[in-house]
Amino acid sequence: MTYLKKYLNTIRTEPVSFLAGMAVLLLAVMGTSVQHVASTTFAVLVLLGFSIIKDWRKIFLSLSSLEKLFLLSFFLYMMAGIFSYYNTDDIDEYIKLFERYFRFLLVIPLYFFLLGKKLSLLKYLYTGVVISGPFLFLIALAHYLEHPEVPAQGDYHHIIFGQLAMLNAGIMLSMLFTLELSAKLRVLIVLSVFCGVAAAIMSQARGAWLVLPLYLMFVVYCVVKSRKISMTAVVVSLLLLVLLSSVSPISDVVKQRTNDAISEVERFYSEDKYISSVGTRLAMWNIALDVWQQAPVLGTGPGDFDDEVMTLQAEGEYTGMEVHNSVHNIYFQALAGSGVTGLAALLFTVILLPLFVFSRGVHIDRSAAYAGFVLVLSYAVFGLTESWTLRLPAVSVYLVYLLVLVSHLHVSSAGKTESRRRL
């Protein structure tokens, strides 16, 4: 009841802040499962950024060198997309895909807005992450019960559905080890973690499952470092593990999909069988490397990869394989589409620089920094089997999560500095 009163008071006294917070919350809950949520919430947040356009220059000049580089890297990523136009043949497809690059530039006003208002939306993000567990689980369960042989999903592709469910589960794990929480809230979060993992498994997005060993190592690290663990959380976790493995069909899904993947890899390398989920990916990665060698610096251009595949099929190669513009790997996608320029921009902007920023933020707020590590490393792993950088809902989730976490570190640091001055 107190929590509800606090929200109602925020609506009355800080309506703009509440609007921004609810946009983040809704994106975390249903950004990759309910149609138009990601695009609408992203647009709302960007427009809020433009509401203080007169203060942009002042805010930018006040930033540290690292923060300026962080924002400029978004511009560099977009420029890599512009440079790749040089070799593009399919102009219409290029224009359609360029929005994925442009969105990196569009999100910068949100950072200015959060800093200008000295606003942290971390609690909204965490609230949305916790709510997402049961919400996505119910969607996945309903879909599974109706179509047990089909990957569970919402209104968007099952892969990004599973990615968000798994990502939010990882962030909740970081919350358990970095926040002071009541026993009831810990149990609630543990339940939500298992709901999220179950939803990811029912989505059959095997690429999302690849982060589970990473999350396990993170949990072991936190347990060893803290030297304490909640026995309540352990008991609940063990009970849920037993339930998931013995009663639910989830263990069968994991076993079947894992066996399928192993079999498809073996058939690809021993029999050159590429008409399968994994076989097609392996074939596309080989094609992507060949395409990159034709234009190593700037690539063949975003939107041209499917044309390259169709050309090969016309020559009698890879006949019968489904044609995709997505390479199903962000690293090979960057190489083929925008060359070493695009790959360097991707690694620097999406992975390396954010990791460095969060490493510098651990002493400011360990919870936000650890959540940032989970975010960046999860999407780095997701990118091994899926070109999420081509999917607008996934790009929106990554960028909004990233800026909410980084801006929180800035606002928290500024608050601590102000407190020391008063002392």
Secondary structure, 3 states (H helix, E strand, C coil): CHHHHHHHHHHHHCHHHHHHHHHHHHHHHHCCCCCCHHHHHHHHHHHHHHCCHHHHHHHHHHCCHHHHHHHHHHHHHHHHHHHHHHHCCCHHHHHHHHHHHHHHHHCHHHHHHHHHCCCCCHHHHHHHHHHHHHHHHHHHHHHHHHCCCCCCCCCCCHHHHHHHHHHHHHHHHHHHHHCCCCHHHHHHHHHHHHHHHHHHHHCCCHHHHCCHHHHHHHHHHHHHHHCCCCHHHHHHHHHHHHHHHHCCCHHHHHHHHHHHHHHHHHHHHHHCCCCCHHHHHHHHHHHHHHHHHHCCCCCCCCCCHHHHHHHHHHCCCCCCCCCCCCCCCHHHHHHHHHHHHHHHHHHHHHHHHHHHHHHHHCCCCHHHHHHHHHHHHHHHHHCCCCCHHHCHHHHHHHHHHHHHHHHHHHHHHHHHHHHHHHC
